Amino acid sequence: MHMLRVAVAGASGYAGGEVLRWLLGHPEIEVGAVTAGGNAGAGLGTIHPHLFGLADRVLQETTPEVLGGHDAVVLALPHGHSAAVASALDDDVVVVDCGADFRLRDESAWTTFYDTPYAGSWAYGLPELPLVGGARGRDSLAGTRRVAVPGCYPTAVSLALAPGLAAGVIEPDDVVVVAASGTSGAGKVLKPHLLGSEVMGSMSPYGVGGVHRHTPEIEQNLTAAAGAPVTVSFTPTLAPMPRGILATCTARAAHGVTAESVRDAWRTAYEHETFVHVLEEGAWPTTSAVVGSNHVTVQVALDERTGRVVAVAAVDNLAKGTAGAAVQCLNLTAGLPEATGLLGSGVAP
């Protein structure tokens, strides 16, 4: 059988390193070129000492010549850099973008939240996303050559809330989300507010007031699930941990729903999914349970006193929130079983 040869651009960052970690364990993929920007010329082992199987690789420049000749290319580049690289690659090469460049279908949403030109949209890589009418996100992924990997917050929030919107048990006009993320979500560039001495023992909000760039992506996904416009008040927070997202989401319950009908909506949505798990009643998601894995845990409850549904999801922002999703999408584009190379469990303690 032909092994897929996959290049990774932006391999020196957290997302690129995580993509390589998953590819190293994939039985149908061979790691091709690994490239970087400012770190080009450095040994990969000096940047990612945990990637023992690739320690002797040298990071190359990110050019069309280096990336060409592969079956697939994963782009783990800063926002705004993927479009130029992708446009220089042949149409028959599968390109999976871990950045935001091709996630949004609405140009005005892009220009409101991002400061680079709109590049268009690709197939959206959240296979498990329940959509109005019973479809799933994976329906548009098989055989496609261009895939936009979801953002980490949108992955957690969308999977937490979409079943309720698709089933009509929550209302679309009053959705509130507060989500905590580990510091790796901010990337590997040194920033004073992310120093250990600043983060340890402290939590802090950021992107407050509806300005976080993942807001339109979350609304896009939830609108697709509901079949009607969804508005979201989204407040992210920074937690003193390297990995993980815990998203706590609430929405008004639809008239006449019960606690059991709410749980049924979520159980039905995910009962056949490999990576999304609705926990037993009374058990709530924790980030520690999903660290290092491509799994998502979800729990839901009805607050009868306030008439609101509470849905909580935990995800590893670098795994299912980025790199694991990229590999999952590679599998779908190549016609491989979706879970190939991704069935590892979390790491505990």
PyMOL commands that set and color helices and strands:
alter all, ss='L'
color gray80, all
select helices_A, chain A and resi 14-24+44-47+52-54+64-67+82-87+107-113+132-134+137-140+152-167+183-186+192-194+196-199+215-226+259-270+287-289+319-334
alter helices_A, ss='H'
color red, helices_A
select strands_A, chain A and resi 4-9+29-36+60-61+72-75+94-97+123-124+146-148+175-181+204-205+232-238+245-252+276-278+296-303+308-315
alter strands_A, ss='S'
color yellow, strands_A
deselect
rebuild
show_as cartoon
